[in-house]
Structures are given as C-alpha cells and as structure tokens.
C-alpha cells in the first residue's frame, strides 16, 4: 500500500468487492477504491486462490479518502447501509469466508469508531438481527487482478451488475436522500 500525504485509508469487506467498490467510487471525497484481499495467510493471493475459501482472505476494498471531505465514520455508516452486516460469511448468493463483513482498521481511532458505529447501527433498528461484522487490524492488503478493478463501470450491463450491484447503488441514493 502506497499512502499519499493528507489522505486516510479504510479497508472494508461486505461481500463481493465489485459491489463495495462501485458504491464508494461514486462518493465525494473518495480518491480511490481498489478491490483486493486482506486478512488471510497466503502471501500475494490471486482471485482463484481466495475464492476457494481456504486462504482466510476476505474480498475487500481499500479506500483512499480525504478526511476533510468525508470521514471514516461516514464511510462506515454508508457501508452498513448498503450491505447486510448480519449474515456471517455471506452476502446474497455469495457464500464463504471470503465474503464476510469486515472492517480492517488502520489505527486505534478507526477501531474505536468502528465499534461505536456498530453499536449505533444495532440500536438504530436498521437491521433486525445483530451485526456480525468483524473488526480486525489491517496487516496486508493485496490488490486484485486488473480485470476486477472498476468492474461495474466497465460492465454495467453484466447480469451480476444489474441484479446485485445496482440495488446497492439504489440503497446509496436512498441513504443520501434520507440523510442530507
């Protein structure tokens, strides 16, 4: 991970990384959203390695953001609104540990904010079941192969994009309509 001065980073997973990347690529203050893998044992995993569910990695998106335009708490509120954080190792038809809901924190402040946001989300009634999102320290992040980057933008008419990603983008729109 190459970090730029004055940017902050969030690494989150909530099912297929194409979905999370599509959502966060549309937000003001987000400077990049990179699909990749985190949380596993294998060094330099490929997509083929990770989809077996045996590497321990989650599909994640690493987000570079300007904290003066959007903050980590706002990113997490959106994250918890656009995916189901109550289903362990699953998002819709995507099943396996690689699709788990997870926040990989980059510092102690992010860990604290993640715990606070989860408490807030659970008490808000947004989800009927308890949040099962893991909160873990980031160790390594591995960028996914190039064909995974900007997948929705490159393939908007692909069936998965139409039936899985577009509803998440609709939730994003509803989130902002209801909040701002």
MIDOMI-445826 format. One line per field, with one value per residue (C-alpha): x, y, z; residue in one letter. Coordinates in Angstrom, 1 decimal, decimal comma. Layout:
BEGIN
px X;...
py Y;...
pz Z;...
rest A;...
END
This chain:
BEGIN
px 0,0;1,4;-0,1;-0,3;0,1;-3,1;-5,2;-6,6;-7,4;-10,3;-10,3;-13,7;-15,3;-19,0;-19,4;-18,2;-15,6;-17,2;-20,3;-18,4;-16,0;-19,0;-20,6;-17,6;-16,2;-19,3;-18,7;-17,3;-14,0;-13,1;-9,8;-9,6;-11,3;-9,2;-10,5;-8,3;-7,8;-7,0;-7,0;-5,5;-2,4;-1,2;1,2;0,2;-3,0;-4,9;-8,6;-8,5;-6,8;-9,2;-12,5;-11,6;-12,3;-9,1;-6,7;-8,5;-8,7;-11,8;-12,7;-12,2;-11,9;-9,2;-10,4;-8,2;-10,2;-9,7;-10,7;-11,7;-14,3;-15,6;-14,6;-14,2;-17,4;-19,4;-17,8;-18,8;-22,4;-22,7;-21,0;-23,5;-26,4;-25,5;-24,7;-26,2;-23,8;-25,9;-25,1;-21,9;-19,8;-22,5;-23,9;-26,9;-25,8;-22,1;-21,3;-17,9;-15,5;-14,1;-17,5;-17,7;-18,5;-15,3;-13,7;-9,9;-8,8;-5,6;-5,2;-6,7;-9,0;-10,6;-11,1;-12,9;-15,0;-15,9;-17,1;-19,1;-20,8;-21,7;-23,3;-25,2;-26,3;-27,6;-29,5;-31,0;-33,1;-31,7;-31,1;-33,4;-30,5;-27,3;-24,3;-21,6;-19,1;-15,5;-13,2;-9,6;-6,3;-5,1;-1,9;-1,5;-3,6;-3,2;-4,6;-6,9;-6,1;-6,7;-9,9;-11,6;-10,8;-13,7;-15,7;-19,1;-18,0;-16,6;-19,5;-22,7;-24,9;-23,5;-26,2;-24,4;-24,1;-27,7;-29,1;-26,6;-24,7;-27,5;-29,7;-26,7;-26,3;-30,1;-29,5;-26,7;-29,0;-31,7;-29,1;-28,2;-31,8;-32,7;-29,7;-28,8
py 0,0;3,3;6,1;9,7;12,5;14,1;11,0;8,5;4,8;2,5;-1,2;-2,9;-6,1;-6,8;-9,5;-9,2;-6,4;-5,3;-4,1;-2,2;-0,6;0,5;2,2;4,0;5,1;7,4;9,4;12,8;12,7;9,2;9,5;5,8;2,5;-0,6;-4,1;-6,6;-9,2;-8,9;-11,0;-14,2;-16,3;-16,7;-14,0;-12,5;-14,4;-14,4;-14,4;-18,1;-18,7;-16,6;-18,0;-21,4;-20,1;-21,7;-18,7;-16,9;-13,7;-11,5;-9,7;-6,1;-2,6;-0,3;3,3;6,3;9,4;13,0;13,2;16,9;15,8;12,6;10,9;7,3;7,3;8,5;5,8;3,1;4,4;4,1;0,7;-0,6;0,8;-0,8;-4,4;-6,8;-7,0;-9,6;-12,6;-14,4;-15,3;-14,4;-11,6;-12,8;-15,7;-15,1;-17,6;-18,3;-16,7;-14,6;-12,7;-11,9;-8,5;-7,0;-3,7;-3,8;-0,8;1,1;2,7;2,6;5,5;3,6;0,6;2,7;4,4;1,0;-0,3;2,9;2,8;-0,9;0,0;2,9;0,7;-2,0;0,4;2,2;-0,7;-0,6;-4,4;-6,8;-9,2;-8,5;-7,2;-9,9;-7,6;-8,5;-5,6;-6,6;-4,8;-4,5;-6,5;-6,9;-5,8;-7,4;-5,7;-8,0;-8,6;-5,7;-7,1;-6,8;-3,0;-0,7;-3,8;-2,2;0,8;-1,5;-4,0;-2,2;-4,5;-7,7;-9,7;-9,6;-5,9;-5,4;-7,7;-7,3;-4,0;-1,7;-2,4;-1,4;1,8;2,4;2,0;4,5;7,0;6,4;6,8;10,3;11,2;10,3;11,8;15,0
pz 0,0;-1,1;1,1;-0,1;2,4;3,7;2,7;5,1;4,3;5,1;4,2;4,3;3,0;2,6;0,1;-3,5;-3,8;-7,1;-5,1;-2,4;-5,0;-7,1;-4,2;-2,8;-6,2;-6,5;-3,3;-2,9;-1,0;-2,2;-4,1;-5,0;-4,3;-5,0;-5,0;-3,3;-0,5;3,2;6,4;5,1;5,4;1,8;0,5;-2,8;-3,3;-6,6;-7,1;-7,9;-4,5;-2,5;-4,0;-2,7;0,8;2,1;2,3;5,1;3,0;2,6;-0,6;0,4;-1,0;0,2;0,0;0,0;1,2;2,1;5,7;5,2;2,7;4,1;7,4;8,5;10,4;7,4;5,3;7,8;8,0;4,3;4,4;6,9;5,0;1,6;2,7;5,2;8,1;9,9;7,8;8,7;5,6;3,1;1,0;-1,0;-3,2;-2,4;0,3;2,1;4,5;1,6;1,6;5,3;6,6;8,0;8,8;8,8;10,9;10,2;13,7;17,1;16,3;13,4;15,7;18,2;15,6;14,0;17,4;18,0;14,6;15,1;18,4;16,8;13,8;16,1;18,3;15,2;14,1;10,6;10,8;12,6;13,5;15,3;13,4;12,9;11,2;12,3;13,4;12,8;12,4;8,8;8,2;4,4;1,5;-1,9;-5,0;-7,0;-10,7;-13,0;-14,5;-11,1;-10,8;-11,7;-12,7;-12,5;-14,6;-17,3;-17,2;-16,2;-18,3;-17,0;-15,1;-11,7;-12,0;-12,9;-10,2;-7,3;-7,7;-8,9;-5,8;-3,6;-5,6;-5,1;-1,3;-1,6;-3,2;-0,6;2,2;0,9;0,2;3,8;5,4;3,6
rest X;X;X;X;X;X;X;X;X;X;X;X;X;X;X;X;X;X;X;X;X;X;X;X;X;X;X;X;X;X;X;X;X;X;X;X;X;X;X;X;X;X;X;X;X;X;X;X;X;X;X;X;X;X;X;X;X;X;X;X;X;X;X;X;X;X;X;X;X;X;X;X;X;X;X;X;X;X;X;X;X;X;X;X;X;X;X;X;X;X;X;X;X;X;X;X;X;X;X;X;X;X;X;X;X;X;X;X;X;X;X;X;X;X;X;X;X;X;X;X;X;X;X;X;X;X;X;X;X;X;X;X;X;X;X;X;X;X;X;X;X;X;X;X;X;X;X;X;X;X;X;X;X;X;X;X;X;X;X;X;X;X;X;X;X;X;X;X;X;X;X;X;X;X;X;X;X;X;X;X
END
